[in-house]
Amino acid sequence: MNDTLQVAMLGASGRMGRTIVPLVLAAPDLRLTGALADAGDAAIGVDAGSHAGAAAAGVAITSDAARALDGATVAIDFTLPEASVRHAGLCAARSCALVIGTTGHDGAATAQIEAAAKSIPIVIAPNMSLGVNVLLRLAELAARALDEDYDAEIHEAHHRQKVDAPSGTALALGRAVATGRGVDFEKVAILARQGHTGPRPRGAIGFSVVRGGDIVGDHRLIFAGHGEQLELAHHAQDRSGFAQGALAAARWVIARPPGLYSMRDVLGL
């Protein structure tokens, strides 16, 4: 049992929480020690395993973050931006490593997470999928090789319940392109288009967004040049890829010194 990783699932009643919990229960090197949901959630008091459609875990879902973190050596957070900031502070106070899959943090929230990372190791990524993070590296390499004569366009599609747009993964793709080209992303990003927009600016990174149904997550990066196009794409059929990536990050981060890490670090990219 000494080698068993004690895991707290923050956001246990959500889509990702219900995907991750059964994988934790099935893994011989992991043990679920806590499960958190928002106050007022119908899942409060319910066994986390049973709520996820798996065998009973012996861990009731709670709305008390401190209780959920009790005994954990690593926490996995798929909640909301403001909640994940609070959880980072609680984890720092408890010397509990943290994996954050929550997206939509503003500058102030990011600064608070960075402050917590001075005390504990934190992995934060807009997308925990191993495939997506390889895609981000490929995007950077392609942008480095293809100059601004190749117009970069990013298309993403998600389910109707997703509240932020463009997605954190789409923005990360845009930043990967900007990094590859050595430009300031904020100066070249076109996040929306409407009306008479005029010709496309050279070097712009454009975005388009779809929200509908139960689309798990589609991302496509197009480099449109003269006479040819290069497309890099990732299509998620379900959430298991994100969940497996989160668990890979949890296993990796526990042995790291305090600091802020990405899935690129986890994968050695």
Buried (B, 14 or more C-beta within 10 A) or exposed (E): EEEEBBBBBBBBBBBBBBBBBBBBBEBEEBBBBBBBBBEEBEBBEBBBBBBBEBEEBEBBBBBEBEBBBBEBBBBBBBBBBBBBBBBBBBBBEBEBBBBBBBBBBEEEBBEBBBBBBEBBBBBBBBBBBBBBBBBBBBBBEBBBEBEBEBBBBBBBBBEEEBEBBBBBBBBBBBBBBBBBBEBEBEEBBBBEEEEEEEEEEEBBBBBBBEBEEEBBBBBBBBBBEEEEEBEBEBEBEEBBBBBBBBBBBBBBBBEBEBBBBBBBBBBEE
